[in-house]
Amino acid sequence: MLTMTRSVGLALVLSMGLAGCQEMAGVGAPAEDPSTLTAAEQQLRKAEDVRKQRRRQATVAGCAAGAGAGALIGGLGALLQGDTTAIMTTVATTAVGCAIGNAAGNYVNKRTAEYANDQQKYNAMIAAADQDVAEARRLRNAASTVVSQQRQKVASLNRKFEQGAVTRESYRSQLASSRNNIQALENQIKAIDSQVKLMREDSEALRANSVNTSSMNSRISQLTAERNRLEDARQQLTNIYNDVPPAVEAPTL
């Protein structure tokens, strides 16, 4: 039986460039052959591509809307005056602009769009939130599959490595997707965190104007639940990669 050090095992993932990298395809990202990825891993990568595209779109839309200090001041005035239309306009722009963080869901784009009236806007935001919950659920299912596959792969590689049936280099090559698996989940979790924050701010602003926000609060709870399941999957992956033998991570002398 192999003696495995968890902190050293995780270093295999870190040595591939995980630490300090904010985007999956950023500086230091290991080359990854798409043909070696499982369907579930490919789904994680596709979700990352969609997240980045939506984030760019939301940032451009927010900047064009001129969100920022002016929107904050306008929102405060609207609250004092009880102007529902002004409040909804502020909700669509406040805190988005050029600083939306990692939020990149359907909801973020809908809240910056223009509608004929407040009810249409609210309905569109709820519908978009439903889409985001559904996407998070599909992503969570893919993450669960990746966890199961990686657990089996690491266990198999550990046995073969102990028996001398697989070399250190081959082991590392077969686990090349490890860093990107974790990074993809971390990016998605951050995106959901940012979106939930925006939704809560919107809900508070609307509630302050006596708008029933029970529908939005329900979506917030659902999205948060999916976020927590993704976090659990990320932690499970971390634990799995911690079981990589130290000898695999150790440099060749």
N, C-alpha and C positions, 0 to 999 in steps of 0.2 A: 504494500500500500504506500502510495506517495505521501510524503510530508509536505504540505502546501502552506505557504505563508500568504495570507489574504492581501496584506498591503503590498507585497512584492508582486503578487499575481496581477493586481490591478495596474501595476506599473507598466505591464505589457500594453494596455490600452493607452495609458498616458504617454508611453514612448512613441506611440504612433501619431502623437500630435493633439491629443484631446485637450490638455490643459491650456487655458488661455485663448482657445479658438472660439469665436463667437458665431461663426457660420460654418455649416458643414463643408462647404467648398472653399473655405478660407485658406489663408497662408498656412502651409505645413500640413494640409490635408493629405492623407495617404492616397496613392492612386488606387482606384477601385475598379475592377472589371465587372461591369453590369451583368455579364453572362454567368458570373459565379454567384449572384444573389438569388435568394429564394423569392417566390412570389410575394411573400409577406414583407421581406426586406425591400423589394422594389416598391411596394405600396408606401412604405415609410419614406422612401426617397421622393416618390411622386408627391406626397403630401408636403414635403419640404419645398419642392419647386413651386407648388401652388401657394404656399405660405409666403414665399419671397415675392412672388408676383403680386399678390394681393397687398402685401405691405408697401410695395413701391406705389401701387395705384392709390392706396389710401393716403400715403404721405403726400403725393402730388395733389390729390383732391383737397386735402386739408390745408395745404399751403395756399392753394388757389383761393380757398374760401376765406383766407385771411384770419384764421383762428389764432388766438393768443390773448394778449392783455385786453384788446378791444372787445373780444367776445366775452371775456370774463366780466368786464364792466357792464356791457350790455345785458348780460344775464342777471346781474345783481339788480340793475334798474328794472328789468322785466318782472323780477320777483316782487319788488316793492310796489310796482304798479299793477300787478296781477294780470299782466299781458301774456295770455297763453301762447299766442302766435310767436311773440318774441322769445318766449322761453324755449319753445320747440326749436326755433332757429338757433338759439344759443346751444341747446343740447346737441345739435348736429355739428357744432364747430368747436366748442370749448374743449380744450385738452387734446384735440386731435392734431390739427395743423401739421407742423413739422416735427412734432414730438409725440407721436402716438405710441412710442415704445415698440413692443414686439407684436402688438395687436394686429391681426391680419385676417380676420374672419369676414364672412358675408355681412355680418352686422355692422362692422366698421364702415364698409362702403355704403350701406343703406342709410346710415345716420348722417352722411354728408350730402345725400341726394335731396332734391327739391320735390315737394308734393303740393297738390292742390289745397290740402288742409291738414291740420294736425292729426286727425284720426287716421287718414291714409298713411301718414308718416309713421305713426305708432304701429299700425297694422303691418307695415312693411318691415319695420324693425323687429317685430315679434316673429314674423315669417322667416326673416334672415337668421334670427337666433335659433329657430328650429332647425334650419339647415346646418348651422354650426354644431349643434348638439348631435345631429345625425352623423356628421363628418367625424366628430370626436369619437363617437361610438364605433364607427368603422375603423378608425385609427387604433382605438384601444383593442379591438379584436385582432388587428394585424400585429400589434405589439405583443399580445398574449401568445400568438403563434410563433413570433420570433423568439420569445423567451423559451418556449418549449423546445424549439429547434436548436437554439444555442445551448441549452442545458444538455441535450442529447449529444450535440457535437463535441462540447468540451469534455464530457464524460468519456466519450469514445476516444478522443485524441489523448486524454490522460492515460487511458489504458494502453493504447498503442505506443505512446512515448515511453512509458515505464517498461514495456516489453522490447523497446528498441525498434519497433516496426515503423516509426515515423521520426524524421529528423527535426531538430529545432527549427530549421528554416522552413520545412514543410508545415510544421505546426503553425508557425507565425503566418505563413501564407494563407492557410485555410481559415485563419481567424482575422483576416485583414479587414473584414467589415465591422469588427467589434466597436471600434471607435465611432464610426459613423452611425451605428445603431443607437448608441447612447446619445450622441450629439443630436440626432434627429428627434429623439424623444424630449431631450432637454429644451430644444428650440420650440417644439410644439407646446410644451408645458408653460414656457415663458409667454408664448403668444396667447394662450388661454388666460393666463393670469392677468395680462394687460387688458384683454377684452372684458373679462369679468369686472375689472376695476372700472372700465368705462361704463359698463352696463349699470353698475351700482351707483355711479355718479349720476347717470341719466335718471335712474329710478328715484333717487333722492330729490333731484331737481323737479321732476314731474309730481312727486308726492307732495312737495312743498306747495304746489299749485292745485292741490286737491284732486289730482288725477289718480285713478285706481291703477296701481302698478302691479297687481297680483300676478298678471300674466308674465310680465317681465321678470319678476322675482322668482317665478317657477322655473323659467329658463335659466336664470342665474344658478339656481340650485342644481339643475340637471347638468349644466356645463361644468360646474365645480365638482360634481360627483365623477364625471368622466375624466376630469383633470387629475383627480386623486388616484383613479385607477391607472392612468398613464404614469404617474409618479411611482406607483407600486411596481409597475412593469419595469421602469427604469432602475429601481432599486434591486429588483430581482436580477436584471442583467448585470448590474455592478457586482452582485454577490457571485454570479456565475463566473464572471471574468476574474474575480478574486481567486478562484480555484485553479487558475492556470499555474503550472509548476514554476517555481522561481528560476529553474534551470533554463526554461524557455525564454524568459525575459532577460536573463543574464547575458552580457556581451560575450561573444566568442573570443577566447584568448589566443 
